[in-house]
């Protein structure tokens, strides 16, 4: 098994990581609608950690966007490339996520991250960072709220409420199943917020979490278990 090492030029401390965020944030594209929901391919990415061994496993799972059938899977295992700092989690994950994406034979299409894009203290979470580095259309669908305020959306599937930070809508709390707590959707790169929410609903026909994330979560956990067995 090949372990992905931290890139030689990767930031090693908080100040350096913040400088990278500041340098890349202006490259986020916000004025493209992105692909229509239910067309082409869509790829979920997720990671799992083994802190004792300083390892992170990343999974990329490609689905047919219309049927939600799995088309292809890829994994990579790497060294954790940055210490844990809230707001800088992308620096811990991206080298290994990029390695998993590089192992796909198919073009990923839209990428769905288990995390944030613009719904981030510096408007540059994992989904935005990954989008800028790859040029792909990327959205973030997070399970838990972060640094914003919101009102609870109505109980019905498809109901939403703005995520607000500094008087700006940075995402939406979206109810994917009736009566179930919402997920938190934000734009990463090259997708509109309306379209990001439409994709999320299409990808979550039965469960709270999108099928992309469900598959990627399961696969990265298996990959980590095999790597540390």
CORDA-V447897 format. One record per backbone hydrogen bond with DSSP energy under -0.5 kcal/mol. CO is the residue of the C=O (numbers start at 1). NH is the residue of the N-H. If there is no record, write none. Layout:
BEGIN
co:CO nh:NH
co:CO nh:NH
END
This chain:
BEGIN
co:2 nh:4
co:2 nh:77
co:3 nh:5
co:4 nh:79
co:7 nh:10
co:13 nh:17
co:14 nh:18
co:15 nh:19
co:16 nh:20
co:17 nh:21
co:18 nh:22
co:19 nh:23
co:20 nh:24
co:21 nh:25
co:22 nh:26
co:24 nh:27
co:25 nh:28
co:28 nh:30
co:29 nh:190
co:33 nh:192
co:36 nh:39
co:40 nh:65
co:41 nh:110
co:42 nh:63
co:43 nh:112
co:44 nh:61
co:45 nh:114
co:46 nh:59
co:48 nh:57
co:50 nh:53
co:50 nh:54
co:50 nh:55
co:54 nh:80
co:55 nh:50
co:56 nh:78
co:57 nh:48
co:58 nh:76
co:59 nh:46
co:60 nh:62
co:60 nh:74
co:61 nh:44
co:62 nh:71
co:62 nh:72
co:63 nh:42
co:63 nh:65
co:64 nh:68
co:69 nh:64
co:72 nh:62
co:74 nh:60
co:76 nh:58
co:77 nh:4
co:78 nh:56
co:83 nh:85
co:85 nh:88
co:88 nh:91
co:89 nh:92
co:89 nh:93
co:90 nh:93
co:90 nh:94
co:92 nh:81
co:93 nh:96
co:93 nh:97
co:94 nh:98
co:95 nh:99
co:96 nh:100
co:97 nh:101
co:98 nh:102
co:99 nh:103
co:100 nh:103
co:101 nh:104
co:110 nh:43
co:111 nh:113
co:111 nh:139
co:112 nh:45
co:113 nh:115
co:113 nh:141
co:116 nh:127
co:116 nh:128
co:117 nh:125
co:118 nh:120
co:120 nh:123
co:125 nh:129
co:126 nh:130
co:127 nh:131
co:128 nh:132
co:129 nh:133
co:130 nh:134
co:131 nh:135
co:137 nh:111
co:138 nh:188
co:138 nh:189
co:139 nh:113
co:140 nh:186
co:142 nh:184
co:146 nh:148
co:149 nh:164
co:155 nh:179
co:156 nh:159
co:159 nh:175
co:161 nh:173
co:162 nh:164
co:163 nh:170
co:163 nh:171
co:164 nh:149
co:165 nh:168
co:168 nh:165
co:168 nh:170
co:171 nh:163
co:172 nh:174
co:172 nh:185
co:173 nh:161
co:174 nh:176
co:174 nh:183
co:175 nh:158
co:177 nh:180
co:183 nh:174
co:183 nh:185
co:184 nh:142
co:185 nh:172
co:186 nh:140
co:187 nh:118
co:189 nh:138
co:192 nh:196
co:193 nh:197
co:194 nh:198
co:195 nh:199
co:196 nh:200
co:197 nh:201
co:198 nh:202
co:199 nh:203
co:200 nh:204
co:201 nh:204
co:203 nh:211
co:210 nh:214
co:211 nh:215
co:212 nh:216
co:213 nh:217
co:214 nh:218
co:215 nh:219
co:216 nh:220
co:217 nh:221
co:218 nh:222
co:219 nh:223
co:220 nh:224
co:221 nh:225
co:222 nh:226
co:223 nh:227
co:224 nh:228
co:225 nh:229
co:226 nh:229
END
